[in-house]
């Protein structure tokens, strides 16, 4: 663990440089991924089966996950988990319905109509990791906003397994996935981006994955849309003397257990709290089944910054622009207006970050690596297109002719000007 000192700007710069280092591109990985993308583009289903044998040690005959397998998942799932998924689904739906956009139209002058249509993306692909990173909550978070937006077909891919985690397949069906295919890794992203004999090409790809998946998404962007290029998970906590050290430590560790590259940052104006949180971190680490992962994250990436005022705490965290931001203060809601950059905000001593991961309804697919300065949590808006439309009648175009042609000639685009002038019978 490091304690950072210096001016707010100096500390923020160091934190940003450290985060970029954690999320930096790997050229060796990129070279491997480019080869995989090309192989799937050329070889289709057979390339996917070959990579499944190579990477997953499974011989996949049918790429589609059968209805029988899905039915078995519903029989096998723990009833408590099923109930929790259903209630989380209801919360996610109720929140994301509030994000629905409407088109608009106006008539700014006689003979002129302009407006905007809202249309859903046609087909979306959702990547769901397998193994220990198989998170049914991520299925809900990726699929439900797309469904609410009106996406016509949602395809899920997940690495082939000898035995699937039942909650993954159940969450897929509860949230509205149309088809599930057993293919993972960069080859799965290639299948979604280019299409194969079995898997149709999609228009946008969302969902988390390892460095190979993230790199593949980055490389196919432009041919298809993607949600974001996500870096390691991160949490920032703003806390004063009113915060409980055991709460703060638990919340920092909730992200540290994700990955050895995950990052936790505590900004406080209380030296006694900082000391107490350090003690709690060590105590709680020893109780975690994923201690090795969480300990590596904490030892390498945990940072404590001690400031002298509430204002400087928020100033610093706005520069950090964390993925998750907790405000562990009395009357935390009153400080909401001080936040300029964050993926998702958790207010008060009892609003632990995992509430957002699983249950509250806000999305847990969030911008990392300070990209909350210009991007947002995944939502319904990520699954729609905004289409403009315009209509001018003859009188309106004649009234605007001089302005339009003056600009066209000024830019040296005579054909643009002529396209307007040809509509004037007096020319």
VOMI-15048 format. One record per residue: x, y, z of N, C-alpha, C in turn. Coordinates in pm, whole numbers, plus 32768, in hexadecimal, padded with zeros to 4 digits. Layout:
N
XYZXYZXYZ ...
//
This chain:
427
80557F8880008000800080008058807C8000 802E80E17FB28079815E7FAC802381D17FDD 8064822A8029802582AA8049806283117FED 800E835A7FA8804083BD7F49803784497F86 809E84987F6C809E85237F9B80BF857E7F26 809D85FC7F3580B6865E7ECC803B86B27EB6 803E87077E507FC887577E2E7F5F86FC7DF1 7EE4872E7DEE7E7686E17DB37E9586BC7D23 7EC7871A7CD67EE687007C497F5686997C3B 7FBD86A27C90802D86437C8A800085B57CAB 7FAE85A97D147F7E85257D3C7F2684EA7CCE 7ECB853C7C987E71850C7C2E7EC184DC7BB5 7F2985267B927F7C85007B207FC0847A7B38 7FF484657BB0803583E67BD07FD283727BCE 7F5B83887C047EF583207C057ECB82FB7B76 7EBD835F7B227E9583467A987F0282F97A4D 7F7E831F7A627FEC82D87A1F7FF382467A4D 7FDD82307ACF7FDB81A77B037F6A81567AC7 7EF481957AB97E81814E7A827E97812E79EF 7ED2818979A57EF1816E79187F5280F9790B 7FAF80F179678010808379647FC97FFD797B 7F687FFA79D77F1D7F8079F17ECB7F557978 7E987FB9792D7E3F7F9C78BD7E857F9F7835 7F097FA578347F507FB877B67F3D7F427757 7F487F6076D67F3D7EFA766F7FB57E9C7674 7F9D7E21764E80067DBD764480167D9875B1 80897DBC7577809C7DA774E8809D7D1374C3 80D27CC1751C80D37C31750080457BFB74FA 7FF17C2875587F657BFD75577F207C2D74D8 7F3A7CAA74B27EFA7CE1743A7F1F7C9173BE 7F9A7C6573B37FC47C16733F7F7A7B91733B 7F6E7B4F73B07F247AD173B77E937AE57391 7E567B5073C57DC87B6A73AB7DB07B887318 7E097BD372D97DF87BEF724A7DF67B6D71F9 7E4C7B10721C7E4E7A8F71D67DCB7A4371EB 7D987A4672657D1A7A0172837CA77A3F7235 7CA17AC472337C367B0871EB7C387AE17157 7CAC7AE1711C7CB87AC0708E7C937A2F7074 7CBC79D670CE7C9E794970BD7C08792E70C1 7BC27970711C7B30795D71267AEA799E70B0 7B1C7A1270867AE17A5570127AE879FB6F97 7B5679B26F887B68795B6F137B2C78D06F2A 7B3978996FA37B14780E6FB97A8D77F56FF8 7A4D785D702E79C7784D706479BC77E770D3 7955779470CD79377734713779AC76D67154 79EE76A870EB7A5B764971007ACD76887150 7AE8770771377B4E774D71867B2377577218 7AA47771722F7A72777872B87A8376F37300 7A63768672BB7A72760272F87B0475E27315 7B5A760A72BA7BEA75F272CE7C1E763E7348 7BF376BB73587C1F770A73CB7BE476D3744E 7B6A769C74487B30765E74C07B8375E774EC 7BB27597748B7C08752674AD7C8D755774E7 7CC275C374AC7D4475F674D67D40763A755E 7CDE769475727CDB76E775EA7C8676AE765B 7C18766B76387BBA763A769E7BC375A476B4 7C0F755F765E7C1A74CD76657B917489765D 7B3B74C1760B7AB5748975F77A9A74807561 7A66740F75367A4073FB74AB79AE7421749C 79937490745C790B74C5745278CD749773CD 7867744473D578227417735C77BC747F7331 776474A5738F76FC75077372771E758973BB 773275F573717757767473B076E676AF7403 766C768D73E175F976C1742B75E6767574AE 75C476BC751875A0767C7596750E7650758A 74F475D2759E746F759A7585740A75C475EF 738C75BE75CB732175DC76297322757A769D 734A74FD7681734F749776EB73B374BF7757 742774F6772D748B7522778E7456759777E0 741075F1779D73D6766477E4736B76367847 731875D6781E72B175A0787772F1756078F2 735F751878DF73A574DA794F73DA754479B1 740575B779797437762279CF73C976567A2B 734F766179F772DF768E7A4B72C076297AB8 72D575A97A9C72BE75417B01732C75417B6B 73A675607B3F741975557B98743275D07BEE 73FE76437BC7742076BF7C0C73EA76C07C9A 743776F77CF4740D770B7D7E739477697D7F 732577427DBD72AD77977DBE72C878237DF6 7323782D7E57734378B17E8E738679097E26 73DD78CD7DD5742179187D6A73BC79407CFF 736178E47CDC72FB79047C7972A579797CA8 727A79767D25722979E47D5A72747A677D59 72F57A637D7E73477ADC7D7D73577B147CF0 736B7ABB7C8F73767AE87C0372F57B2A7BD4 72857AF07BFA72047B297BCF71ED7BB27C0D 72117BC17C8C71FE7C447CCC72627CAA7C98 72DE7C807C7F73407CDB7C4373137D067BB9 72DE7CA87B6B72AB7CC77AE5723F7D337AEC 71E37D277B4B71797D8A7B5971B37E157B78 72177E1B7BCF72557E9B7BF0729F7ED77B7A 72E87E837B3173337EB47ABC72D27EE67A51 72657E9E7A3D72017ECA79DB71C27F4E7A02 719B7F5C7A8071557FD77AAA71B080517A9E 7231803F7ABB728F80AF7AAD72A680D27A1A 72C1806D79C772E68088793C727180B578E6 71F78096790E718480CB78C37180816478CA 71B7819B793571BA822D79437218826D78DE 7270821E789E72D08252783E729A825877B0 72238224779971EB8223771271E282B076DA 720E82C1765F720A8343761D7196834A75BB 716883C275A4710183DA7540713B843074D0 7107841B7459712D847273EB70ED84FB73FC 7110855673A270D485DB73A870C68613731B 70738679730F706186BD728F703A874E72A9 706E87A972587043883372637039887171D8 6FFB88E671D26FEC89337157701F89C17174 70A289D6716470DD8A56718C70B08ACB7136 70848AB070BC70508B1970646FF28AD97000 6FA98B2B6FB86F468AF96F596F8A8AA56EED 6F548A2E6ED56F8789D76E6D6FFC89806E96 702489876F16709789396F45706B88DA6FB5 7090885C6FA6707B87F7700F710187B6702A 712287A670A8719A875C70CD717D870B714B 71C4869C715971A7864871CD720D85DA71E0 71EE8583723D72478514725D71F58498727C 721A8429723C71DD83A872577235835872B7 71F98309730A724082AC73617225821F732D 728E81D6730B7280814F72D772E180F17322 72B4807A7347730E801C738A73737FE0732A 73E67FB9735F74467F6A731274047EE572F0 74217EB1727A73DE7E38724A74077DBB7298 748B7DA472A574BB7D2772E175357D447339 75337D1173B4759D7D29741575D77CA47443 765B7CA07452769D7C2B748B76D27C4A7515 76BA7BF1757576E87C0375FF774C7B967620 77C37BBE7649782A7B5F7672781F7B467708 781B7AC7772F78147AA277BC78897A4477DB 78E67A6B783179577A13785179297990788F 7982792E788E796578AE78CD79BD78987946 79B97820797C7A0F77FE79ED79F0784E7A6A 7A5A78787AB27A4878C07B307A14794E7B1A 7A1B797F7A9E79EC7A087A8079617A077A42 7916799B7A58788F79917A21782E79D87A80 78077A517A5B77B57AA47AB477297AB67A79 76C27A767AB2763A7A897A7E760B7B1A7A87 76407B657AE976187BF27AF4763F7C3F7A77 76B17C1D7A3A76DB7C6379C076807C44794B 76477BCC794A75E67BAA78E1756F7C0978EB 75397C19796274C67C72797574E87D01794D 755D7D30797775837DBB796075987DDA78CC 75C57D79787E75DC7D8F77F0755F7D7B779C 750D7D1B77C2749C7CF5776C74217D4B7784 74027D67780273857DAD7820737D7E3777DF 73E47E8D77E473D97F0D779E73C37EFD7708 74037E9976CD73F07E80763C73617E597621 732A7E057676729F7DD97663723F7E4F7670 72557EA276D471FF7F1876E8720A7F777672 72817F84763972957FDC75C5724B7FAB754A 72277F29754971DF7EF174D672357EA67474 72B07E7F749E73067E31744672BC7DB3741C 72BE7D977399726A7D2C736472A47CA1737C 73287C95738373647C12739C73E07C2273F2 73E37BD7746174557BDA74BD74947B5074C2 75137B4B749E755E7ACE749975C67ACF7509 75CC7A63755276307A5775BD769579EC7597 77147A0975AE777B79A3759F77C379927624 77ED79197640783478FA76BB788E788276A0 7904787A76DC795F780C76C0791F778476D9 793E772076887905769A769D793376617723 78D8761F776678F475E477E978C6755277EB 790C7501783678DB7478784C785A747D789D 785374E078F477D974F3794477C77589795C 775975C0792C7743765079377715767679C3 773976F179EB7701772B7A65766D77447A4A 761277017A907583770E7A707553779E7A6C 758577F27AC97554787B7AD3756F78CD7A55 75DA78AA7A0B75FA78F47991758D78DD7928 7569786079127503784178AD7479787178DA 745D7865795A73DC7895798E73D2792C797F 743D797579A3743B7A07799574287A307904 746479E478A974557A03781A73C479FB77F0 73817992781872F5798177F0729879E27838 72B379FA78B872617A5A790272687AE578C5 72DF7B0C789672F27B95786672CB7BA777D3 72BA7B39778972887B46770172E87B257691 73527ADA76AD73AE7AAE764373647A5375E3 737A7A68756173367A1774FB7381799774DA 7406799E74D17456792874AD74D7792974FE 750378B27527757F78A3757275DC78457526 76597872751376BC782074CF77347809752B 776E7791752377DF776F757978627785752E 788F780075397910782775007944789C7551 79C5789D757079FB790675C57A7579477589 7AB7799975DA7B3579D675B37B2B7A35753E 7BA07A5875077BA67AB174947B5C7A75741D 7B5B79EE74137B1579AD73A57A7E79C473AC 7A4A79CF742679BC79EE7436799B7A7A7408 79F27AD8742979DF7B6373FB79E57B687362 7A427B1C73277A4C7B17729579CC7AE17258 79947A79729579177A3F726078A67AA57261 789D7AF272CD78347B5872D5784D7BCA7272 78CA7BEE725F78EB7C61720978DB7C407175 79027BC7714E79037BA470BF78937B447097 785E7AF970F977FD7A9170DA78427A1270A9 780379A170C278337921708E77BB78D97050 77CE785C702A775F780F6FF276ED78007056 770F77FE70D776AA77E8713F76877867718B 76EB78B671AB76D6792C71FF76C779A871A7 765679EF71B276437A64715D76967ADC718A 76BA7B30712A77027BAC714676A77C0A7194 76DE7C4A71FA76907CA9724976B87D387227 766E7D97725E768A7E25724776D87E6572B9 76CF7E26733177177E5C73A477387DE97403 77AB7DF3744477D87D8D74A477EC7DCE752C 77B37D90759377C77DC0761C77F27D4A7672 781F7D6976EA78407D00774978D47CFC776C 78F37CD077E7797D7CCE781979C87C5377E9 7A4C7C5777F67A9E7BE477D37B2E7BFC77FA 7B827B9777E17C107BA478017C577BFD779C 7CDB7C0577A57D267C61774F7D187C3E76BB 7D057BBD769C7CF47B9476117C6D7BC275DC 7C077BB5762E7B817BE376077B807C7B75F8 7BB87CC2765B7BBB7D5476557C087D8675DB 7C787D4475BC7CC87D6B75487C7C7D5074C7 7C377CDE74C17BE87CBE744A7B797D257434 7B367D4D749F7ACD7DB374927B067E35745D 7B7B7E5974907BBB7ED474627BDC7ECE73CD 7C097E58739F7C347E4B73147BBF7E4472B1 7B4B7E1272DD7AD87E0A72817A817E887287 7A9F7EE172E67A517F5D72EE7A5F7FAC726D 79EF7FDB723C79EB801E71BB79A37FC97155 79BA7F45715F796C7EE8710F78EA7EC77157 78F17EC471DB787C7EBB7230788E7F1F72A1 78247F3F72E6782F7F92735D78587F3D73D4 78917F7A743A78AD7F3774B878817F90752B 78737F5375A0784B7FA4761378BC7FFE7640 79327FC4765679A6801176837A1F7FB47685 7A957FF0768B7B0E7FA276A37B2E7FB27738 7B0C7F4D77857B147F5978167B9D7F30784A 7BCD7F7D78AC7C477F5978F17C267F117973 7C897EFD79CA7C707EBB7A4A7C0A7F077A9F 7BC27EBC7AF17B5C7EF87B477B9D7F557BAD 7B517FBB7BD77B87801D7C357B1980557C8D 7B4080797D067AE380BA7D627B2B812D7DA7 7AE5819C7DB27B16820F7DFF7AB682287E71 7AEB823C7EE97A9882597F5D7AC282DF7F98 7A6183397FA37A7383B77FEC7A3783A28076 7A8883B180DE7A57839681667A8E83FC81C8 7A3B842182297A6A847882957A65842D8319 7A70847583857A788435840879F883EC842E 7989840983EA790B83C5840A7904833783D2 79608312837A795D828F833A798E82228399 795681AA838B7984813783D779F580F1838C 7A6780DE83CD7AD980A083887ABA80158350 7A6A7FC583987A4D7F3E836779F77F4482EA 799A7FA682E2794A7FB6826879A47FDD81F2 79F8804082087A4D8073819D7AAB8005816B 7AE97FBD81C67B447F52819F7AFC7EE6814F 7A867EC1817B7A397E5A81347A187E8680A7 79F67F05809679D27F3780117A4B7F3F7FB5 7ABD7F657FEB7B387F677F9C7B5B7EDA7F6D 7B4B7E797FC67B6C7DEE7FA47B077DB27F43 7A8D7DE97F3E7A287DB37EE27A557DC07E51 7AA87E227E357ADD7E2F7DAD7B667DED7DA1 7BB47DEE7E0C7C397DB17E087C337D1D7DE8 7BC67CD97E107BBF7C497DF97BA17C267D68 7B7F7C887D157B647C6D7C887BDF7C3A7C3F 7C507C7F7C567CC37C6B7BFD7D407CA37C42 7DB27C6A7C257E2E7C9E7C617E4B7D2C7C2E 7E0E7D537BBD7E227DDA7B887DB97E3E7BB9 7D547E0E7C027CEB7E677C347D297ECF7C92 7CE77F427C997D217FB17CE57CBD7FEB7D48 7CEE800A7DC07C9C80487E287CE280C57E5A 7C9681327E647CCD81B37E8D7C7781ED7EFE 7CB5820F7F6D7C7182517FDB7CA382E07FE6 7C47833F7FE07C6783CC7FF57C1D83F98073 7C68842880D47C2A844D81547C6F84C78190 7C26850E81E47C62857C82307C76855582C2 7C6F84D282DD7C7D84A183667CF2843F836F 7D5E846883B27DD3841183C17DB083958414 7D5C83A584787D37833284CC7CE782CC847C 7C9182FA84227C46829D83CD7CA682518371 7D04829783367D64825782DC7DAE81E68324 7DDB820083A17E23819A83EF7DC88123840C 7D4E814084337CF180D584577CCC807F83DE 7CBD80BE83697C9B807382F07D0D801582CB 7D8A804382DB7DFC7FEC82BF7DF77F6D8313 7DD87F7C83947DCE7F0883EB7D5D7EAC83C3 7CEB7EE7839E7C777E9783767C927E4B82F4 7CD87E8A82997CF97E49821A7D447DC78234 7DAA7DCD82887DFA7D5482A57DA47CEA82EA 7D537D1383487CFD7CB583907C9B7C708330 7C5A7CBF82DB7BF47C8682837C317C348211 7CA77C5A81E57CEA7C0D817C7CF97B7B81A4 7D1C7B6482207D377ADD82507CBA7A868252 7C457AC382457BC87A7882497B907A5981BE 7BD17A8D81567B9B7A8080CF7BC97A008089 7B6D79B6804C7B9579437FF97BF0796C7F85 7BDC79E57F507C2E7A177EE27C9D7A747F17 7CD47A4E7F8A7D387AA37FCB7DAF7ABF7F71 7DDF7A5B7F297E587A6E7ED87E447ADA7E70 7DCF7AD97E2E7DB27B3E7DC87DA37BC77E0A 7D507BCD7E727D367C4D7EB47DB57C867EF2 7E087C307F2C7E847C617F6B7EE27C9C7F02 7EEF7C597E907F457C8E7E267F137D167DF6 7E8F7D227DE97E547DA37DC07E717E0F7E27 7E5B7DEF7EA67E707E527F107F037E787F1B 7F5B7E157F1B7FE97E327F2E80237E847EBC 7FF17E707E4580297EB67DD17FDD7F347DAA 7F5A7F377DC27F087FA07D837EB47FF37DE4 7EB37FD27E667E6780227EC47EB280A27EE2 7E67810F7EE47EA281917F027E4D81DA7F6B 7E8F821C7FCA7E4C8273802B7E8083018017 7E24835F800C7E4983ED80027E0684378074 7E56847980C47E2484C881357E20855A810B 7DAA859881137D9A862480EC7D7586768167 7D6D86F981527D51875081C47CC4878881C6 7C70876381627BE9879C815F7B8D8746810B 7B0C875981207AA7871580CE7AB38740803D 7AC987C080277AD487F37F9E7B4587AD7F52 7BB6879D7F927C28875F7F4E7C1186CA7F36 7BC386897F8B7BA185FC7F737B5485ED7EF1 7AF286427EDE7AA186397E647AEE866A7DEA 7B4086D07DFC7B9287017D8D7BEC86927D58 7C2B864A7DB37C8585DE7D897C39856D7D46 7BC985427D817B8084D17D497B4284F37CC2 7B1F85707CAD7AEE85987C287B5C858B7BC0 7BD785A27BE77C4785907B8A7C6484FC7B72 7C5384AB7BDA7C66841A7BCD7BF983DE7B74 7B7E84117B7E7B0C83E27B2D7AFB834B7B38 7ADE83177BB17ADC82867BC67A6382427B88 7A7381C27B727A04816F7B417994816E7BA9 79B581477C24795581497C93798381B27CF7 792682037D27794782697D8B78E8825C7E00 791F82437E7678D082447EF178EB82C57F3D 788083007F73788E83737FCB786383468056 78C5832280A978AB82EC812E78AF835E8193 784483AD8191783A842281E777AB842E8218 779A846C828C7713848F82B776D884F18250 765684E782377613853F81D77659853C814E 768084C5812476CA84B680A6767D84EF802F 75F984E1803275A785137FC375BD85A87FAC 75D985F2801675EE8683800A766C86A67FBB 76C586447FAC7742865C7F63773C862F7ED1 76C886007EA576BA85C87E1F76E1862D7DB4 76BE86AA7DC776DC87107D627771872C7D53 77C086FC7DB1785187127DA7789586AF7D49 784D86477D21788885DF7CCC787786067C39 78E6860B7BF178E486297B62790385AE7B0D 795885557B3F798484E17AF0798084627B43 792D84047B1A792683817B5978CC83297B03 78E882A67B057891824B7ABB780D82377B03 7813821E7B85779B820A7BD677BB82357C64 775D82787CA5777282B17D2A771F82657D90 775B824C7E05771882057E72771D825E7EEE 76A982857F1E769E82EF7F82768282B8800D 76D482DF806D76B982C180F876FF8245812B 76F7823081AC774181C681EE770B813A81D1 768F813281A2765380AE818F7646808680FC 766980E080A2765C80C1801376DF80897FDE 76F8800C7FFF77717FC97FD4776D7FB37F3C 77E17FBA7EFD77E97FAD7E6B77A67F2F7E34 77B07EB97E76776D7E427E4076D57E507E30 76977EB07E7676087EC87E6075F07EEC7DCE 764B7F3A7D9576407F5C7D0876687EEA7CAC 76C67E977CD976F07E257C88767D7DC57C6E 76287DB47CD375C67D487CCC75337D737CC7 750F7DDE7D0B74837DE37D3574387E667D20 74797ED87D33742F7F567D3873E77F757CB5 74227F487C4573E77F647BC2743B7FBD7B6C 7492800F7BA974F4805A7B5C75557FF87B1C 7594801E7AAB75E47FBE7A6176707FB17A9B 76A87F387A9377307F277AC777997F1F7A58 77707F3379DC77D17F3E796E77F87FD17965 78717FF279927897807D79AC791C80A1796B 79308122794E79AF814E79147A2081497979 7A948117794D7B09810B79A37B7881677971 7BE8816679B87C6281AD798D7C4682417971 7BF9828079C87BD9830F79C17B8483347948 7B4B82D179027AF882F2788D7A6D832378B5 7A4D8322793679CE8360795F79D283F7794C 7A45842D79267A4D84BB78FF79FC84D77882 79E6846E782F799E848577B1793F8414778A 793283AC77DF78D7834077BD788583187837 782682BE782177BF82A3788677AA820E789A 775D81EE790177348164791876E4813078A2 76EC80AD788B769B806E7823760880877841 75BC80A277D9752E80BC77ED74E080AC776C 746180CA7773740980BF76FE743F8111768A 747C818376A874B281DB7640751D819875EC 755D812F762175C580E975D6758D808C756C 750C8076756C74CF80167511746B805674B2 747480D974A2741D812074457470817173E2 742F81977376746981F47316740E826F7310 744B82E2730073FF835E72F0740C8389725E 739C838A7216739C83A87187735A84307170 73A3848A7133736D850F71157319850D7095 72B88567708E7272857A700F7250860F6FFC 724786366F7D723086C26F5971D486C96EE0 717D872B6EDC712D87486E63712287DE6E50 714688106DD77133889B6DAF70D6889C6D35 707288F26D36702489016CBB706B89676C61 703289816BEA707889D56B8870908A626BBB 702C8A9C6BF9703B8B256C2A70A98B2C6C95 70B08AC86CE971138AC86D5471A18ABA6D1C 71B48A666CB6723A8A556C7F72658AD26C32 72068B146BF172298B916BAA72508BFE6C0D 720D8BFF6C80722D8C646CE572B88C4E6D20 72E58BD16D2473668BB16D5F73D58BA76CF7 73B38BB46C7574138B9A6C0A74948BEC6C18 74898C6C6C2F74FE8CC16C3375608C9A6CA1 752A8C7C6D1775808C536D8675C78BD06D68 757D8B6F6D3475B78AEA6D1B76238AF26CAF 76038B356C4176648B3B6BD276DE8B8F6BF8 76CC8BF56C49773F8C456C7577A18BED6CC2 776E8B976D1B77C48B3D6D6878038AD36D0D 77B58A9F6CAE77EA8A386C54785C8A6E6BFE 78498AE46BC578B48B206B72792E8B436BC8 79168B6F6C4479858B8F6C9D79DA8B136CBC 799C8A9E6CBB79E48A216CD37A1A89E36C52 7A008A226BE27A3189EF6B6279E489766B2F 796989686B5A791888F56B3378A689236AD9 78C989396A5B786A897269FB77F0891869E4 7806889369E47794883969CB772E88426A3B 775E885C6AB5770088716B2376A688EB6B04 76E789556AD9769B89CF6ABA763B89B86A46 7669897469DD7615895D6967759B8908698A 75AB88AB69EA753988576A1174C988AA6A4F 74EB891B6A88748689766ABD745189D16A4D 74AC8A0869FE74858A686996742D8A2A692C 743C89AA690E73EF896968A6735A896768C8 733B8978694772AF89766973726D89FF6967 72B98A65693C72838AEC692972668AFE6895 71E98B07687171C28B1367E471F78B9367A4 721F8BF467F4724F8C7367BD72E28C6E6797 73298C0467BD73B88BFA679D73CE8BC6670F 
//
